[in-house]
Amino acid sequence: MSFIKNKFRALYMAAFIIFTVIFTIMMPDGHTAMWFAMLTALLGTVSTVMFAQKNIWAYVPSFVFNFMYMYICWESRLWLEFGEYIFYNVTMVYGVYAWYKQLEKDKTHVIPKRLSPKAWVASIVATIVLTVGFGTFDKFVLDGAVPYMDALSISFTVIAQILIVTCYREQWFFWFVLDGISIVTFALIGEWAMVAMYVCWFINTIYGWVEWSHNEKKIETDTVEA
């Protein structure tokens, strides 16, 4: 059974990589060189699939991806998203520690936790408030390209990132919405390698939810109260 699961994981990863490469080559360039955008997208795809598989080694390609993605955001005038990845880098340092404390016996895969209903409501309310605040700031101060779309993206990111570094499976709901928004955002500015990456991430959220729900019986006593 373990062999079949590992085989599926490998094929799943390979399919996403092939899709990203083909899609990027077929579509026109955006603001960055195609090879750079493609490499960034590939690193992002590999790391997010590894996160879905609860693999702590996902943090390695993810750190490299973050810095490359920040350059693309800067070139595309996505100021809030650029700042978002500074937030990623800071929280991921803590994430490595938090995941290490939550590992299974194999010392590679994390044991997930889940949110209480009250924490769900608090997370959604916080997302709405952050979207309005960040969007207004980006529109009238930073003159961003797509201010409220960018703001909605970063707001979901803040919540999702906190949940992922603290090992909560509900992160995948927020990533699902965030990745859908990001597909639209990068399609609007013509960064097709990023569109390919976010399509993979969007599909991966469903896979991530399934994987992170696998140990649900083990974590029932760890449900968090808001």
GIHU-V691967 format. One record per residue. N is the residue number from 1. PSI is psi in whole degrees, -180 to 180 (NA if undefined). Layout:
n=N psi=PSI
n=N psi=PSI
This chain:
n=1 psi=-41
n=2 psi=-38
n=3 psi=-44
n=4 psi=-42
n=5 psi=-43
n=6 psi=-37
n=7 psi=-44
n=8 psi=-44
n=9 psi=-41
n=10 psi=-44
n=11 psi=-38
n=12 psi=-47
n=13 psi=-46
n=14 psi=-41
n=15 psi=-41
n=16 psi=-40
n=17 psi=-46
n=18 psi=-43
n=19 psi=-45
n=20 psi=-45
n=21 psi=-50
n=22 psi=-45
n=23 psi=-43
n=24 psi=-41
n=25 psi=-38
n=26 psi=-27
n=27 psi=154
n=28 psi=160
n=29 psi=157
n=30 psi=-126
n=31 psi=-13
n=32 psi=161
n=33 psi=141
n=34 psi=-42
n=35 psi=-38
n=36 psi=-45
n=37 psi=-40
n=38 psi=-45
n=39 psi=-40
n=40 psi=-47
n=41 psi=-40
n=42 psi=-44
n=43 psi=-41
n=44 psi=-40
n=45 psi=-45
n=46 psi=-45
n=47 psi=-40
n=48 psi=-32
n=49 psi=-41
n=50 psi=-36
n=51 psi=-41
n=52 psi=-31
n=53 psi=8
n=54 psi=30
n=55 psi=118
n=56 psi=-23
n=57 psi=-6
n=58 psi=-25
n=59 psi=-25
n=60 psi=-60
n=61 psi=-26
n=62 psi=-40
n=63 psi=-43
n=64 psi=-46
n=65 psi=-43
n=66 psi=-46
n=67 psi=-37
n=68 psi=-39
n=69 psi=-35
n=70 psi=-37
n=71 psi=-43
n=72 psi=-41
n=73 psi=-38
n=74 psi=-45
n=75 psi=-30
n=76 psi=2
n=77 psi=35
n=78 psi=78
n=79 psi=-43
n=80 psi=-39
n=81 psi=-32
n=82 psi=-47
n=83 psi=-32
n=84 psi=-38
n=85 psi=-18
n=86 psi=-44
n=87 psi=-42
n=88 psi=-51
n=89 psi=-41
n=90 psi=-49
n=91 psi=-29
n=92 psi=-27
n=93 psi=-45
n=94 psi=-36
n=95 psi=-40
n=96 psi=-43
n=97 psi=-46
n=98 psi=-41
n=99 psi=-41
n=100 psi=-38
n=101 psi=-16
n=102 psi=17
n=103 psi=152
n=104 psi=-180
n=105 psi=-24
n=106 psi=-6
n=107 psi=21
n=108 psi=-41
n=109 psi=136
n=110 psi=151
n=111 psi=119
n=112 psi=160
n=113 psi=176
n=114 psi=155
n=115 psi=154
n=116 psi=163
n=117 psi=-39
n=118 psi=-40
n=119 psi=-34
n=120 psi=-52
n=121 psi=-44
n=122 psi=-38
n=123 psi=-42
n=124 psi=-43
n=125 psi=-44
n=126 psi=-37
n=127 psi=-43
n=128 psi=-47
n=129 psi=-45
n=130 psi=-38
n=131 psi=-46
n=132 psi=-45
n=133 psi=-51
n=134 psi=-39
n=135 psi=-44
n=136 psi=-44
n=137 psi=-44
n=138 psi=-37
n=139 psi=-47
n=140 psi=-17
n=141 psi=-48
n=142 psi=-15
n=143 psi=49
n=144 psi=161
n=145 psi=-45
n=146 psi=76
n=147 psi=-52
n=148 psi=-30
n=149 psi=-43
n=150 psi=-40
n=151 psi=-41
n=152 psi=-39
n=153 psi=-49
n=154 psi=-31
n=155 psi=-45
n=156 psi=-34
n=157 psi=-45
n=158 psi=-48
n=159 psi=-48
n=160 psi=-40
n=161 psi=-40
n=162 psi=-40
n=163 psi=-38
n=164 psi=-41
n=165 psi=-20
n=166 psi=11
n=167 psi=35
n=168 psi=132
n=169 psi=-24
n=170 psi=-10
n=171 psi=-34
n=172 psi=-27
n=173 psi=-46
n=174 psi=-39
n=175 psi=-36
n=176 psi=-51
n=177 psi=-45
n=178 psi=-45
n=179 psi=-34
n=180 psi=-43
n=181 psi=-42
n=182 psi=-33
n=183 psi=-47
n=184 psi=-44
n=185 psi=-50
n=186 psi=-25
n=187 psi=-37
n=188 psi=-32
n=189 psi=3
n=190 psi=22
n=191 psi=86
n=192 psi=-27
n=193 psi=-38
n=194 psi=-34
n=195 psi=-46
n=196 psi=-44
n=197 psi=-46
n=198 psi=-27
n=199 psi=-44
n=200 psi=-44
n=201 psi=-40
n=202 psi=-48
n=203 psi=-37
n=204 psi=-24
n=205 psi=-35
n=206 psi=-45
n=207 psi=-42
n=208 psi=-42
n=209 psi=-44
n=210 psi=-47
n=211 psi=-43
n=212 psi=-12
n=213 psi=-6
n=214 psi=-37
n=215 psi=25
n=216 psi=-40
n=217 psi=-30
n=218 psi=-20
n=219 psi=7
n=220 psi=-36
n=221 psi=-7
n=222 psi=8
n=223 psi=133
n=224 psi=139
n=225 psi=140
n=226 psi=NA
